Amino acid sequence: MSVWLQITDTAGAVLVFLGAAICLLGVVGMLKLPNVLSRSHAATKPQTLGLLLVLAGVALRLRGGMDFATLALIGFFQLMTSPVASHLVARSAYRTGQIERGELLFDDLDAQLTEPGQEAGKRPEPDNGPERD
């Protein structure tokens, strides 16, 4: 085995280990953080970086053109789907009232969701249909 193959194998192993450790920290954050926004941050940021590091380490180990293309597609789709999913989870948590609005530094979504003629920060009560006696 040549020296360069040993170096790339070692670098690949280090990248896989670092990626796995970052993913583990993301899982710990998901379990320990107090609210939905913090958990969604812990679910996406470290997981995406950790997966990219793992993919880079595997690419260094496999060294094949088709393998590299497959790993690049996995990384691309991870980068496209994870932030969108996190955004949708956070937005639905906001809309359903699971976020403490007083803790937010900026609330740009309130102006978008406020209907014309309605005071910002106050939402109408949900319509539960006609009342029956």
GUTOR-537178 format. One record per residue: x, y, z of N, C-alpha, C in turn; residue in one letter. Coordinates in Angstrom, 1 decimal, decimal comma. Layout:
! residues N
       nu       nv       nw      cau      cav      caw       cu       cv       cw   type
        X        Y        Z        X        Y        Z        X        Y        Z      A
...
//
This chain:
! residues 133
       nu       nv       nw      cau      cav      caw       cu       cv       cw   type
      0,9     -1,2      0,0      0,0      0,0      0,0      0,9      1,2      0,0      M
      0,6      2,2     -0,9      1,4      3,4     -1,0      1,2      4,3      0,2      S
      2,1      5,3      0,3      1,9      6,3      1,4      0,7      7,1      1,2      V
      0,4      7,5      0,0     -0,7      8,4     -0,3     -2,0      7,7      0,0      W
     -2,1      6,4     -0,2     -3,4      5,6      0,1     -3,5      5,6      1,6      L
     -2,4      5,4      2,3     -2,5      5,4      3,8     -3,0      6,8      4,3      Q
     -2,4      7,8      3,7     -2,8      9,2      4,2     -4,3      9,5      3,9      I
     -4,8      9,1      2,7     -6,2      9,3      2,4     -7,1      8,4      3,3      T
     -6,7      7,2      3,5     -7,5      6,3      4,4     -7,6      6,9      5,8      D
     -6,4      7,4      6,3     -6,4      8,0      7,6     -7,2      9,3      7,7      T
     -7,1     10,1      6,7     -7,9     11,4      6,6     -9,4     11,0      6,5      A
     -9,7     10,0      5,7    -11,1      9,6      5,6    -11,7      9,1      6,9      G
    -10,9      8,3      7,7    -11,3      7,8      9,0    -11,5      9,0     10,0      A
    -10,6     10,0      9,9    -10,7     11,1     10,8    -12,0     11,9     10,5      V
    -12,3     12,1      9,2    -13,5     12,9      8,8    -14,7     12,1      9,2      L
    -14,7     10,8      9,0    -15,9     10,0      9,4    -16,1     10,1     10,9      V
    -15,1     10,0     11,7    -15,2     10,1     13,1    -15,7     11,5     13,5      F
    -15,1     12,6     13,0    -15,6     13,9     13,3    -17,0     14,2     12,9      L
    -17,4     13,7     11,7    -18,8     13,8     11,3    -19,8     13,1     12,2      G
    -19,4     11,9     12,7    -20,2     11,1     13,6    -20,3     11,8     14,9      A
    -19,2     12,4     15,4    -19,2     13,1     16,7    -20,1     14,4     16,6      A
    -20,1     15,1     15,5    -20,9     16,3     15,3    -22,4     15,9     15,3      I
    -22,7     14,8     14,6    -24,1     14,3     14,5    -24,5     13,9     15,9      C
    -23,7     13,3     16,7    -24,0     12,9     18,1    -24,3     14,2     18,9      L
    -23,5     15,2     18,8    -23,8     16,5     19,5    -25,1     17,1     19,1      L
    -25,5     16,9     17,8    -26,8     17,4     17,3    -27,9     16,6     18,0      G
    -27,8     15,3     18,2    -28,8     14,5     18,8    -28,9     14,9     20,3      V
    -27,8     15,1     21,0    -27,8     15,5     22,4    -28,5     16,9     22,5      V
    -28,3     17,8     21,5    -28,9     19,1     21,5    -30,4     18,9     21,3      G
    -30,8     18,0     20,5    -32,3     17,8     20,3    -33,0     17,3     21,5      M
    -32,2     16,5     22,3    -32,8     15,9     23,5    -32,8     16,9     24,7      L
    -31,8     17,8     24,7    -31,6     18,7     25,9    -32,2     20,1     25,7      K
    -32,3     20,6     24,5    -32,7     22,0     24,4    -34,2     22,1     24,7      L
    -34,6     23,3     25,2    -35,9     23,5     25,8    -37,1     23,8     24,8      P
    -36,9     24,3     23,6    -38,1     24,7     22,8    -37,9     24,2     21,4      N
    -39,0     24,4     20,6    -39,0     23,9     19,2    -38,0     24,5     18,3      V
    -37,8     25,9     18,4    -36,8     26,5     17,6    -35,4     26,1     17,9      L
    -35,0     25,9     19,1    -33,7     25,4     19,4    -33,5     24,0     19,0      S
    -34,5     23,2     19,1    -34,4     21,8     18,7    -34,3     21,7     17,2      R
    -35,1     22,5     16,5    -35,0     22,4     15,0    -33,6     22,9     14,5      S
    -33,0     23,8     15,2    -31,6     24,3     14,9    -30,7     23,1     15,2      H
    -30,8     22,4     16,3    -29,9     21,3     16,6    -30,2     20,1     15,7      A
    -31,4     20,0     15,1    -31,7     18,9     14,2    -31,1     19,1     12,8      A
    -30,8     20,4     12,4    -30,4     20,6     11,0    -28,9     21,0     10,9      T
    -28,5     22,0     11,7    -27,1     22,5     11,5    -26,1     21,5     11,7      K
    -26,0     20,9     12,9    -24,9     19,9     13,1    -25,1     18,6     12,3      P
    -26,4     18,2     12,0    -26,6     17,0     11,3    -26,1     17,2      9,8      Q
    -26,4     18,3      9,2    -25,9     18,6      7,9    -24,4     18,6      7,8      T
    -23,8     19,3      8,7    -22,3     19,4      8,7    -21,7     18,0      9,0      L
    -22,3     17,3      9,9    -21,8     15,9     10,3    -21,9     15,0      9,1      G
    -23,1     15,0      8,4    -23,2     14,1      7,2    -22,3     14,5      6,1      L
    -22,0     15,8      5,9    -21,1     16,2      4,8    -19,7     15,7      5,2      L
    -19,3     15,8      6,4    -18,0     15,3      6,8    -17,9     13,7      6,7      L
    -19,0     13,0      7,0    -19,0     11,6      6,8    -18,9     11,2      5,3      V
    -19,6     12,0      4,5    -19,6     11,7      3,1    -18,2     12,0      2,5      L
    -17,5     13,1      3,0    -16,2     13,4      2,5    -15,2     12,3      2,9      A
    -15,4     11,8      4,1    -14,5     10,7      4,6    -14,7      9,4      3,8      G
    -16,0      9,1      3,5    -16,3      7,9      2,7    -15,7      8,1      1,3      V
    -15,8      9,3      0,7    -15,3      9,5     -0,6    -13,8      9,4     -0,7      A
    -13,1      9,8      0,4    -11,7      9,5      0,4    -11,3      8,1      0,5      L
    -12,2      7,3      1,1    -11,9      5,9      1,3    -12,2      5,1      0,0      R
    -13,3      5,4     -0,7    -13,8      4,7     -1,8    -13,0      5,0     -3,1      L
    -12,8      6,3     -3,3    -12,0      6,8     -4,5    -12,5      6,4     -5,8      R
    -13,8      6,0     -6,0    -14,3      5,7     -7,3    -15,2      6,9     -7,9      G
    -15,2      7,0     -9,2    -15,9      8,1     -9,8    -17,4      8,0     -9,6      G
    -18,0      6,8     -9,7    -19,4      6,6     -9,5    -19,8      6,7     -8,0      M
    -18,9      6,2     -7,2    -19,1      6,4     -5,7    -19,1      7,9     -5,3      D
    -18,2      8,6     -5,9    -18,1     10,1     -5,6    -19,4     10,8     -6,1      F
    -19,8     10,4     -7,3    -21,1     11,0     -7,8    -22,3     10,7     -6,9      A
    -22,4      9,5     -6,5    -23,5      9,1     -5,6    -23,4      9,9     -4,3      T
    -22,2     10,0     -3,7    -22,0     10,7     -2,4    -22,3     12,2     -2,6      L
    -21,9     12,8     -3,8    -22,2     14,2     -4,1    -23,7     14,4     -4,2      A
    -24,5     13,5     -4,8    -25,9     13,6     -4,8    -26,6     13,5     -3,4      L
    -26,0     12,7     -2,6    -26,6     12,6     -1,2    -26,3     13,9     -0,5      I
    -25,1     14,4     -0,6    -24,8     15,7      0,0    -25,7     16,8     -0,5      G
    -25,9     16,9     -1,8    -26,7     17,9     -2,5    -28,2     17,9     -1,9      F
    -28,7     16,7     -1,9    -30,1     16,5     -1,4    -30,3     16,8      0,0      F
    -29,2     16,5      0,8    -29,2     16,8      2,2    -29,2     18,3      2,4      Q
    -28,4     19,0      1,6    -28,3     20,5      1,7    -29,6     21,2      1,3      L
    -30,4     20,5      0,4    -31,6     21,1     -0,1    -32,8     20,8      0,8      M
    -32,9     19,7      1,4    -34,1     19,3      2,1    -34,0     19,6      3,6      T
    -32,9     19,5      4,2    -32,8     19,7      5,7    -33,2     21,1      6,1      S
    -32,7     22,2      5,5    -33,1     23,5      5,9    -34,6     23,8      5,6      P
    -35,1     23,3      4,5    -36,5     23,5      4,2    -37,4     22,8      5,2      V
    -37,1     21,6      5,6    -37,9     20,9      6,6    -37,8     21,6      7,9      A
    -36,7     22,1      8,3    -36,5     22,8      9,6    -37,4     24,1      9,5      S
    -37,3     24,8      8,4    -38,1     26,0      8,3    -39,6     25,7      8,4      H
    -40,1     24,6      7,8    -41,5     24,3      7,8    -41,9     23,8      9,2      L
    -41,1     23,1      9,9    -41,4     22,7     11,3    -41,5     24,0     12,2      V
    -40,5     24,9     12,1    -40,5     26,1     12,9    -41,7     27,0     12,6      A
    -42,1     27,1     11,3    -43,2     27,9     10,9    -44,5     27,3     11,4      R
    -44,7     26,0     11,3    -45,9     25,4     11,8    -46,0     25,5     13,3      S
    -44,9     25,4     14,0    -44,9     25,6     15,5    -45,3     27,0     15,8      A
    -44,8     28,0     15,0    -45,2     29,4     15,3    -46,7     29,6     15,1      Y
    -47,2     29,0     14,0    -48,6     29,2     13,6    -49,5     28,5     14,6      R
    -49,1     27,4     15,2    -50,0     26,7     16,2    -49,8     27,2     17,6      T
    -48,9     28,2     17,8    -48,8     28,8     19,1    -47,9     28,1     20,1      G
    -47,0     27,2     19,6    -46,1     26,5     20,4    -44,8     27,2     20,7      Q
    -44,7     28,4     20,2    -43,5     29,2     20,4    -43,9     30,4     21,3      I
    -43,1     30,6     22,4    -43,3     31,7     23,3    -42,8     33,0     22,5      E
    -43,8     33,8     22,1    -43,5     35,0     21,3    -42,7     36,0     22,0      R
    -42,8     36,1     23,3    -42,0     37,1     24,1    -40,5     36,8     24,1      G
    -40,1     35,6     23,8    -38,7     35,2     23,8    -38,0     35,5     22,5      E
    -38,8     35,9     21,4    -38,2     36,1     20,1    -37,6     37,5     20,1      L
    -36,4     37,6     19,5    -35,8     38,9     19,3    -36,4     39,7     18,2      L
    -36,7     39,0     17,1    -37,4     39,6     15,9    -38,6     38,7     15,6      F
    -39,7     39,3     15,2    -40,8     38,5     14,8    -41,3     39,0     13,5      D
    -40,6     38,7     12,4    -40,9     39,1     11,1    -42,2     38,4     10,6      D
    -42,5     37,2     11,1    -43,6     36,4     10,6    -44,9     37,0     11,1      L
    -44,9     37,7     12,2    -46,2     38,3     12,7    -46,8     39,3     11,7      D
    -46,0     40,1     11,1    -46,5     41,1     10,1    -47,1     40,4      8,9      A
    -46,5     39,3      8,5    -47,0     38,5      7,3    -48,3     37,8      7,6      Q
    -48,5     37,3      8,9    -49,7     36,6      9,2    -50,8     37,4      9,7      L
    -50,5     38,7     10,0    -51,6     39,6     10,5    -52,5     40,0      9,3      T
    -53,8     39,8      9,5    -54,7     40,2      8,5    -54,9     41,7      8,5      E
    -55,3     42,3      7,3    -55,6     43,7      7,3    -56,7     44,1      8,2      P
    -56,5     45,2      8,9    -57,5     45,7      9,9    -57,3     45,0     11,3      G
    -56,4     44,2     11,4    -56,1     43,5     12,7    -54,9     44,1     13,3      Q
    -54,9     44,2     14,6    -53,7     44,7     15,3    -52,6     43,7     15,3      E
    -51,4     44,1     15,0    -50,2     43,2     15,0    -50,0     42,6     16,4      A
    -49,7     41,3     16,4    -49,5     40,6     17,7    -50,7     40,0     18,2      G
    -51,9     40,3     17,7    -53,1     39,6     18,1    -53,7     38,9     17,0      K
    -54,0     37,6     17,2    -54,6     36,8     16,1    -56,0     36,6     16,4      R
    -56,8     36,4     15,4    -58,2     36,1     15,7    -58,4     34,7     16,3      P
    -59,4     34,5     17,0    -59,7     33,2     17,6    -60,1     32,3     16,4      E
    -59,7     31,0     16,5    -60,1     30,1     15,4    -61,6     29,9     15,3      P
    -62,1     29,8     14,1    -63,5     29,6     13,9    -63,8     28,1     14,1      D
    -64,6     27,7     15,1    -64,9     26,3     15,3    -66,2     25,9     14,7      N
    -66,7     26,8     13,8    -68,0     26,4     13,2    -69,2     27,0     14,0      G
    -70,4     26,7     13,5    -71,6     27,2     14,3    -71,7     26,5     15,6      P
    -72,2     27,3     16,6    -72,4     26,7     17,9    -73,8     26,1     17,9      E
    -73,8     24,9     18,6    -75,1     24,2     18,8    -75,5     24,2     20,2      R
    -76,8     24,2     20,4    -77,3     24,1     21,8    -77,5     22,7     22,2      D
//
